[in-house]
Amino acid sequence: MKNPLPLYEQVAEKVEKLIRSGTLRPGDRVPSVRRACKQHGVSLTTVVRAYLHLEDRGLIEARPKSGFFVRPKLRDQVAEPLISRPQPAAREVDVGSLQARIFAAARRTDVVPLGAGYPGAAILPVTKLGRIMASVARNAGASGVHYDMPPGSIRLRREIAKRALDRHLDLTPEEILTTCGGTEALALCLRAVTSPGDVVIVEAPTYFGVLQQIEELGLKALEIPMHPQKGMSLDALEQALKRRRIAACLSVTNFSNPLGSLMPDEDKRRLVEILARWDVPLIEDDINGGLYHRGDRPRVAKSYDDEGRVLLCGSFSKTLAPGYRVGWVVPGRYLEKVKALKLTSTLATGSLPQLAIAEFMANGGYDHHLRSLRRHFAEQIERMSEAVIEAFPPEIKLTRPAGGFLLWIELPRTVSALELHERAMAEKISIAPGPMFSASQGFQNFIRLNCGHPWSADLERAIGTLGRLVRELSSSGSA
Ligand SMILES: Cc1ncc(COP(=O)(O)O)c(C=O)c1O
């Protein structure tokens, strides 16, 4: 099929890909105009137009008498948020009403969806998965309509076990239980290891879904400082364990939500050791581990656990189909308890979605899909960061996640993220305000943006509008 773009835009697109993939790095000289003519088989005028187009878009810059160079990344000039400083006391959680308000906004289909944290359908294998689902439904017979009692589909558990080695884990299907998404996996783990009134350790900031669960189970949350790159402060964790009895520790060790932090292997080992000393179970949420931007899949803390004290949770919501509601848990020594709780929670996980995902993993090109998803997220994070830095006031701080598709932004101190949320909704843009991610309604001047949708003119405009709103709020707040 003929490429509908003008020739110069096609050349610009190819050079842009080299920049976004890191093949051409900031400060590198891009091929000279003459060389590019030969490389692309186009005229001098076309290459010059392509380079001027890239210059207009801020990707390259001309240097007198030297040619064109990849522009230094704006995001390298912006600081990251500092390590968080939550209140050191355990507290009852009251986040449900705020979250209900924000979820209601997220249901609207006429907004630019920067709030909810899931990948856009345009980058998920919707058609292929749909075809597989249809074929599975045709062929499954009775097993497609009957309960698939715990531990759930053996085909799916086999596929999960096969890939466990990527996480440095040696697993058998018998150790795995399938669940209705990561949400149920986390809920079952929490119920298995806590009783109402217990204190559980959470990250600050953390994924709001676990805060809601903690609230509903009548637990108390003790927030631990988070480093934007390395995740949970283990020194703070040790201090907390010395001070009081803790029933469980929750951690998203790989590409936490919302920070995108990645706990180094040495810290994962130490985390497991520290918790073993106090005999505290670790509920490790590895929903984002497959979304690394470079290198290899990070290992999980569970890979250092010889005693079954780590309950590892996963899901297909961030990689394949959030609406299929399929997740899993490896509960270690709590397997029987978790299996029993699953019966009273949802009895069984949907049969057909499990079979479709198992088939996609076995024969559908799952690994190929993951590779392109990771590339997409890495590029989107870069693009969104640059757009935010261009549009927002210069004093913002921004995370630099090495995986996942979330950006966490610290706004000027005078800006209320909740007010920004209201004003952005009036402009049909959804964002996730910082207090959602805190047991103590902290992070009042932080927001999380979802970079999981393909880049578009609407997105670019939305970032421009958010930038304007932040500037307005910051000047009215400081007046
Ligand atoms: C860190 C984390 N854990 C768990 C979940 C819930 O996953 P699921 O949609 O599979 O229930 C999410 C969803 O946003 C998440 O970000």
The ligand as an SDF file (V2000), in Angstrom:
LIG
                    3D

 16 16  0  0  0  0  0  0  0  0999 V2000
    0.0300   -1.7540   40.7090 C   0  0  0  0  0  0  0  0  0  0  0  0
   -1.3000   -2.3250   40.3300 C   0  0  0  0  0  0  0  0  0  0  0  0
   -1.7070   -3.4760   40.8830 N   0  0  0  0  0  0  0  0  0  0  0  0
   -2.8910   -4.0130   40.5720 C   0  0  0  0  0  0  0  0  0  0  0  0
   -3.7560   -3.4170   39.6810 C   0  0  0  0  0  0  0  0  0  0  0  0
   -5.0930   -4.0460   39.3940 C   0  0  0  0  0  0  0  0  0  0  0  0
   -5.0110   -4.8420   38.2830 O   0  0  0  0  0  0  0  0  0  0  0  0
   -6.2690   -5.5490   37.6050 P   0  0  0  0  0  0  0  0  0  0  0  0
   -6.8500   -4.5590   36.6280 O   0  0  0  0  0  0  0  0  0  0  0  0
   -5.6830   -6.7290   36.9340 O   0  0  0  0  0  0  0  0  0  0  0  0
   -7.2460   -5.9060   38.6440 O   0  0  0  0  0  0  0  0  0  0  0  0
   -3.3760   -2.2160   39.0850 C   0  0  0  0  0  0  0  0  0  0  0  0
   -4.2810   -1.5330   38.1490 C   0  0  0  0  0  0  0  0  0  0  0  0
   -4.1580   -0.3720   37.8450 O   0  0  0  0  0  0  0  0  0  0  0  0
   -2.1110   -1.6610   39.4130 C   0  0  0  0  0  0  0  0  0  0  0  0
   -1.6920   -0.5080   38.8590 O   0  0  0  0  0  0  0  0  0  0  0  0
  1  2  1  0
  2  3  1  0
  2 15  2  0
  3  4  2  0
  4  5  1  0
  5  6  1  0
  5 12  2  0
  6  7  1  0
  7  8  1  0
  8  9  2  0
  8 10  1  0
  8 11  1  0
 12 13  1  0
 12 15  1  0
 13 14  2  0
 15 16  1  0
M  END
$$$$
